[in-house]
Amino acid sequence: MPDHTHLFVGFKPIFLISDFIKEIKVESNEFINNKKWIRGRFNWQEGYGVFSYSHSHIDRVIKYVLNQEAHHQKNSFSEEYHDLLEKFKIPIQEKYLFDFMD
């Protein structure tokens, strides 16, 4: 998607999610900028959203991620993110939202 990405990964809980996300952002920034895929300098925005799923939901989550293009013809990123916050019973507070969201 042009304004966000979904990653579905599994890893052992000995890793910190914040370190994992930082590494993804740093490495992908360097890759995109070295390839000159965009004019100017690419940078990820601050923050990220992480949601945990059980092993039994792997197939559903993979289908969801693979179906993003069709999904976003109906729902914006903002709507999707709000829906996930509600689904995971996370109170919708300013600190959980990205700068560009309502």
Backbone as a chain_set.jsonl record, in Angstrom:
{"seq": "MPDHTHLFVGFKPIFLISDFIKEIKVESNEFINNKKWIRGRFNWQEGYGVFSYSHSHIDRVIKYVLNQEAHHQKNSFSEEYHDLLEKFKIPIQEKYLFDFMD", "coords": {"N": [[0.839, -1.172, 0.0], [0.423, 2.322, -0.579], [0.71, 4.021, 1.649], [1.337, 2.62, 3.934], [2.602, -0.413, 5.428], [2.249, -3.949, 5.794], [3.518, -6.386, 7.889], [3.969, -9.743, 8.557], [5.19, -11.652, 10.889], [6.967, -14.198, 12.624], [8.566, -14.72, 15.645], [10.881, -15.541, 18.253], [10.155, -14.822, 21.689], [12.372, -13.659, 22.876], [13.378, -11.492, 21.628], [13.161, -7.946, 21.375], [10.351, -6.183, 20.34], [10.477, -3.487, 19.63], [13.206, -3.176, 18.936], [13.33, -4.87, 16.726], [11.551, -3.59, 14.9], [12.89, -1.144, 14.63], [15.25, -1.992, 13.349], [14.201, -2.949, 10.912], [13.177, -0.557, 9.85], [15.53, 1.063, 9.647], [17.196, -0.476, 7.908], [15.523, -0.737, 5.625], [15.139, 1.961, 4.957], [17.767, 2.664, 4.16], [18.069, 0.89, 1.985], [15.996, 1.688, 0.169], [16.726, 4.371, -0.258], [19.327, 4.049, -1.318], [18.706, 2.729, -3.691], [17.381, 4.732, -4.93], [14.595, 4.993, -5.307], [12.656, 6.879, -4.937], [12.099, 10.432, -5.377], [14.149, 12.716, -3.652], [14.698, 12.168, -0.152], [13.893, 9.148, 1.44], [12.059, 8.41, 4.356], [10.785, 6.637, 7.115], [7.792, 7.259, 8.97], [7.482, 8.343, 12.421], [6.855, 5.929, 14.956], [4.766, 2.936, 15.16], [2.512, 0.207, 14.614], [1.662, -2.707, 16.341], [0.357, -5.905, 16.414], [-0.655, -8.883, 17.956], [-1.015, -12.262, 17.076], [-2.364, -15.548, 17.449], [-0.904, -18.778, 16.811], [-2.817, -20.36, 15.596], [-4.201, -18.634, 13.969], [-2.769, -18.069, 11.716], [-3.251, -18.648, 8.905], [-5.523, -17.045, 8.365], [-4.535, -14.458, 8.846], [-2.499, -14.237, 6.945], [-4.023, -14.358, 4.572], [-5.457, -11.994, 4.914], [-3.397, -10.041, 4.8], [-2.415, -10.5, 2.214], [-4.586, -9.675, 0.752], [-4.716, -6.917, 0.726], [-4.868, -4.829, -1.23], [-7.479, -5.035, -2.38], [-8.921, -4.854, -0.016], [-8.388, -2.22, 0.835], [-9.734, -0.745, -0.994], [-12.155, -0.477, 0.029], [-11.863, 0.307, 2.729], [-10.073, 2.842, 4.44], [-6.629, 3.404, 5.514], [-6.705, 4.625, 8.015], [-9.292, 3.904, 8.924], [-8.946, 1.131, 8.983], [-6.92, 0.882, 10.945], [-8.168, 1.975, 13.218], [-10.21, 0.063, 13.466], [-8.664, -2.207, 14.113], [-7.587, -1.393, 16.589], [-9.947, -1.292, 18.079], [-10.78, -3.993, 17.862], [-8.754, -5.289, 19.283], [-9.246, -4.278, 21.715], [-8.037, -1.9, 22.552], [-7.964, 1.191, 23.933], [-8.935, 4.007, 22.042], [-6.73, 6.391, 21.8], [-4.944, 9.477, 21.581], [-2.164, 8.993, 21.702], [-1.877, 6.546, 20.489], [-2.268, 6.925, 17.828], [-1.339, 7.778, 14.454], [0.344, 10.631, 13.041], [-1.074, 11.6, 10.78], [-3.677, 10.79, 11.083], [-7.209, 10.975, 11.811]], "CA": [[0.0, 0.0, 0.0], [1.285, 3.506, -0.683], [0.899, 4.78, 2.89], [1.696, 1.754, 5.062], [2.955, -1.782, 5.059], [1.928, -4.986, 6.769], [4.482, -7.473, 8.018], [3.493, -10.816, 9.429], [6.41, -12.376, 11.235], [7.005, -14.963, 13.855], [9.898, -14.796, 16.232], [10.91, -15.939, 19.661], [9.953, -13.655, 22.557], [13.611, -13.129, 23.453], [13.662, -10.259, 20.907], [12.295, -6.813, 21.643], [9.655, -5.73, 19.133], [10.993, -2.166, 19.264], [14.484, -3.375, 18.239], [13.001, -5.487, 15.444], [10.981, -2.539, 14.047], [13.971, -0.187, 14.348], [16.138, -2.601, 12.35], [13.48, -2.953, 9.637], [13.121, 0.819, 9.345], [16.875, 1.507, 9.279], [17.661, -1.2, 6.718], [14.699, -0.415, 4.458], [15.488, 3.34, 4.582], [19.018, 2.622, 3.41], [17.838, 0.192, 0.723], [15.178, 2.54, -0.707], [17.515, 5.543, -0.635], [20.42, 3.616, -2.203], [18.112, 2.392, -4.992], [16.805, 5.975, -5.453], [13.248, 4.668, -5.77], [11.819, 8.082, -4.862], [12.838, 11.699, -5.376], [14.406, 13.146, -2.281], [15.127, 11.15, 0.81], [12.811, 8.388, 2.062], [12.117, 8.126, 5.788], [9.551, 6.171, 7.734], [7.28, 8.138, 10.027], [7.683, 7.83, 13.773], [5.831, 5.034, 15.478], [4.366, 1.714, 14.467], [1.467, -0.552, 15.287], [1.961, -4.136, 16.414], [-0.743, -6.702, 16.931], [-0.222, -10.261, 18.125], [-1.985, -13.302, 16.733], [-1.962, -16.897, 17.834], [-0.49, -19.669, 15.728], [-4.01, -20.884, 14.927], [-4.74, -17.621, 13.062], [-1.786, -17.779, 10.66], [-3.856, -18.635, 7.57], [-6.403, -15.87, 8.251], [-3.731, -13.236, 8.78], [-1.838, -14.237, 5.634], [-5.042, -13.978, 3.586], [-5.744, -10.575, 5.144], [-2.277, -9.255, 4.296], [-2.359, -10.655, 0.761], [-5.775, -9.059, 0.17], [-4.711, -5.507, 1.091], [-5.304, -3.935, -2.296], [-8.945, -5.084, -2.426], [-9.415, -4.388, 1.281], [-8.282, -0.767, 0.942], [-10.694, -0.09, -1.877], [-13.34, -0.277, 0.873], [-11.5, 0.935, 4.01], [-8.804, 3.57, 4.462], [-5.703, 2.972, 6.557], [-7.223, 5.135, 9.284], [-10.405, 3.023, 9.321], [-8.369, -0.179, 9.308], [-6.193, 0.974, 12.204], [-9.185, 2.119, 14.264], [-10.856, -1.252, 13.621], [-7.749, -3.091, 14.843], [-7.551, -0.951, 17.981], [-11.194, -1.746, 18.704], [-10.757, -5.467, 17.921], [-7.83, -5.697, 20.339], [-9.704, -3.606, 22.933], [-7.086, -0.854, 22.914], [-8.702, 2.46, 23.886], [-8.442, 4.919, 21.011], [-6.147, 7.574, 22.423], [-4.038, 10.199, 20.688], [-0.822, 8.401, 21.691], [-1.89, 5.346, 19.651], [-2.573, 7.299, 16.447], [-0.28, 8.382, 13.669], [0.151, 12.069, 12.83], [-2.006, 11.923, 9.707], [-4.978, 10.192, 11.325], [-8.244, 11.792, 12.488]], "C": [[0.886, 1.237, 0.0], [1.558, 4.221, 0.636], [1.212, 3.93, 4.106], [2.068, 0.369, 4.545], [2.535, -2.725, 6.172], [3.051, -6.015, 6.734], [3.866, -8.508, 8.943], [4.686, -11.708, 9.682], [6.199, -13.184, 12.509], [8.425, -14.969, 14.382], [9.787, -15.118, 17.714], [10.809, -14.699, 20.552], [11.215, -13.153, 23.266], [14.015, -11.818, 22.778], [12.686, -9.173, 21.324], [11.653, -6.355, 20.329], [10.204, -4.385, 18.677], [12.329, -2.27, 18.525], [14.26, -3.944, 16.842], [12.487, -4.419, 14.461], [12.058, -1.524, 13.669], [14.887, -0.73, 13.251], [15.477, -2.623, 10.97], [13.47, -1.552, 9.035], [14.496, 1.302, 8.871], [17.316, 0.849, 7.974], [16.842, -0.855, 5.48], [14.905, 1.034, 4.017], [16.725, 3.347, 3.707], [18.813, 1.989, 2.041], [17.093, 1.091, -0.267], [15.979, 3.748, -1.173], [18.679, 5.178, -1.546], [19.913, 3.287, -3.601], [17.518, 3.617, -5.689], [15.418, 5.735, -6.052], [12.303, 5.86, -5.711], [12.711, 9.303, -4.983], [13.018, 12.139, -3.942], [14.79, 11.957, -1.419], [13.902, 10.488, 1.436], [13.084, 8.234, 3.554], [10.765, 7.612, 6.236], [9.091, 7.205, 8.747], [7.631, 7.539, 11.382], [6.557, 6.875, 14.124], [5.573, 3.827, 14.609], [3.233, 1.085, 15.258], [1.822, -2.026, 15.237], [0.781, -4.843, 17.058], [-0.305, -8.161, 16.923], [-1.36, -11.223, 17.791], [-1.455, -14.653, 17.157], [-1.608, -17.714, 16.596], [-1.699, -20.179, 14.937], [-4.623, -19.895, 13.939], [-3.83, -17.32, 11.872], [-2.441, -17.675, 9.289], [-4.737, -17.407, 7.36], [-5.602, -14.588, 8.091], [-3.019, -13.144, 7.429], [-2.824, -13.821, 4.546], [-5.365, -12.494, 3.695], [-4.643, -9.703, 4.538], [-2.217, -9.33, 2.77], [-3.515, -9.942, 0.049], [-5.838, -7.548, 0.434], [-5.238, -4.585, -0.004], [-6.832, -3.887, -2.386], [-9.536, -4.522, -1.137], [-9.441, -2.86, 1.339], [-9.085, -0.022, -0.122], [-11.963, 0.231, -1.088], [-13.023, 0.533, 2.126], [-10.151, 1.64, 3.884], [-7.892, 2.974, 5.534], [-6.211, 3.397, 7.931], [-8.36, 4.258, 9.801], [-9.892, 1.651, 9.748], [-7.7, -0.157, 10.684], [-7.149, 1.13, 13.383], [-9.888, 0.781, 14.53], [-9.971, -2.22, 14.407], [-7.652, -2.697, 16.314], [-8.806, -1.416, 18.729], [-11.197, -3.266, 18.888], [-9.881, -5.959, 19.073], [-8.119, -4.993, 21.671], [-8.66, -2.623, 23.475], [-7.851, 0.465, 22.835], [-8.095, 3.398, 22.844], [-8.041, 6.223, 21.682], [-5.15, 8.188, 21.449], [-2.665, 9.526, 20.594], [-0.746, 7.138, 20.84], [-2.103, 5.655, 18.177], [-1.367, 7.909, 15.772], [-0.639, 9.836, 13.387], [-0.942, 12.39, 11.821], [-3.41, 11.406, 9.941], [-5.908, 11.166, 12.035], [-8.251, 11.496, 13.967]], "O": [[1.995, 1.198, 0.532], [2.54, 4.956, 0.739], [1.34, 4.462, 5.209], [1.868, 0.044, 3.375], [2.474, -2.344, 7.341], [3.473, -6.454, 5.664], [3.31, -8.172, 9.988], [5.137, -12.431, 8.794], [5.353, -12.866, 13.344], [9.374, -15.201, 13.633], [8.729, -14.978, 18.327], [11.327, -13.641, 20.198], [11.129, -12.31, 24.159], [14.885, -11.107, 23.278], [11.518, -9.45, 21.596], [12.343, -6.166, 19.328], [10.379, -4.158, 17.48], [12.56, -1.521, 17.575], [14.927, -3.544, 15.889], [12.943, -4.357, 13.319], [12.129, -1.094, 12.518], [15.253, -0.001, 12.329], [16.134, -2.344, 9.967], [13.725, -1.384, 7.842], [14.603, 1.891, 7.796], [17.756, 1.529, 7.047], [17.403, -0.697, 4.396], [14.853, 1.317, 2.82], [16.737, 3.959, 2.639], [19.326, 2.493, 1.042], [17.517, 1.236, -1.413], [15.924, 4.115, -2.347], [18.989, 5.934, -2.466], [20.607, 3.534, -4.587], [17.191, 3.568, -6.875], [15.106, 6.205, -7.147], [11.26, 5.855, -6.365], [13.914, 9.238, -4.731], [12.13, 11.95, -3.111], [15.156, 10.891, -1.913], [12.988, 11.168, 1.903], [14.213, 7.958, 3.961], [9.726, 8.095, 5.789], [9.903, 7.938, 9.312], [8.026, 6.377, 11.478], [5.436, 7.013, 13.634], [6.079, 3.706, 13.494], [3.027, 1.399, 16.43], [2.239, -2.532, 14.195], [0.277, -4.431, 18.103], [0.346, -8.614, 15.981], [-2.51, -11.014, 18.178], [-0.245, -14.871, 17.217], [-1.979, -17.364, 15.475], [-1.598, -20.403, 13.731], [-5.483, -20.278, 13.146], [-4.107, -16.399, 11.103], [-2.206, -16.7, 8.575], [-4.701, -16.794, 6.293], [-5.957, -13.727, 7.286], [-2.953, -12.065, 6.84], [-2.485, -13.009, 3.685], [-5.528, -11.815, 2.681], [-4.934, -8.733, 3.839], [-1.99, -8.315, 2.111], [-3.414, -9.642, -1.14], [-6.919, -6.963, 0.369], [-5.985, -3.651, 0.286], [-7.411, -2.803, -2.461], [-10.534, -3.801, -1.166], [-10.402, -2.272, 1.835], [-9.103, 1.209, -0.136], [-12.746, 1.095, -1.48], [-13.833, 1.361, 2.543], [-9.21, 1.105, 3.297], [-8.317, 2.155, 6.349], [-6.155, 2.627, 8.89], [-8.39, 3.908, 10.98], [-10.345, 1.085, 10.743], [-7.892, -1.069, 11.489], [-6.968, 0.498, 14.423], [-10.128, 0.417, 15.682], [-10.458, -2.963, 15.26], [-7.635, -3.563, 17.189], [-8.727, -1.875, 19.868], [-11.574, -3.764, 19.949], [-10.224, -6.925, 19.755], [-7.345, -5.095, 22.623], [-8.434, -2.53, 24.682], [-8.341, 0.821, 21.763], [-6.876, 3.556, 22.78], [-8.878, 7.036, 22.073], [-4.587, 7.497, 20.6], [-2.068, 9.495, 19.518], [0.353, 6.699, 20.501], [-2.117, 4.739, 17.354], [-0.49, 8.48, 16.419], [-1.804, 10.221, 13.485], [-1.668, 13.368, 11.997], [-4.267, 11.568, 9.072], [-5.466, 12.058, 12.758], [-9.043, 12.076, 14.709]]}, "num_chains": 1, "name": "protein.A"}
